[in-house]
Amino acid sequence: MQRNYLSGSIKKALLVMECVGKSTKPLKASEVSNLTKLERATSFRILTYLSSLGYLFKDTNTNLYSLGH
């Protein structure tokens, strides 16, 4: 029996990080959602979580996300 260790949540989080990381400019949450084709609520939740861990930076004045600090 082969086990499936793939995680949908991790895949989505990495998709969001790649999207933000590849962008030449900081992105709005709605732009990340459109580019990744994830639901707005899902992309926002992932962006918020990754920001809280320090993987992404959110400019609180503009609400734009970029990679790290």
N, C-alpha and C positions, 0 to 999 in steps of 0.2 A: 504494500500500500504506500503510495507516494503522498506526502503531506504538502499542502499549499500554504506557504508562509508569506505570500504576497499580501500586502496591506493596502486597501483602497485609500485609506486616510493618508498614509505616508506618500503614496503616489500623487495624491492631490496636492499635498504640502510641497513636494519637490517640484511639481508643475508650476505652482505659484512662485516659488523661489527662482526657478529658471526664467520665468516670464519677467520678473522684476529685475533679475540679474542681467538679462540680455538687452533690456531697454536702455536706450541712450539718454533717457530722461526719467525723472521720478514719475510714478504713475498714480492715478486715482484708483480707488477700490473698484469703481465701475469699469475702468479700463482693463484692470486685471481680470475681472469677470468676463468681459467680452473677449479678450485675447485667449484666455484659457478655456472658454466655453463652460465654465462652472457656474452654478447658480450664484446669484449675488450674495445671498446669505452665507453660503459655503465659503466663497472667496473672502468675504469680510471676516468671517470667523477665523479662517486660516491666517489671514494677514494680521489680525489682532494677536493671535497666539504667537506667531513667529516674531512679531514686534516685541512682545512681552519677554521673549527669550533672548532678544538681542540679535537675531539673525537678520531681521529687517529693521529699518529705521522709518518712523513715521514723523514727518514734520507736522507738528500740531497746529501751526499757523496756516498751512496750506492743505493739510490732509493728504499729502503726497507720500508715497512709499518708495524707498530705495533700499539697495542692498547694504546691510551693516550700518556702521556709523561713518 
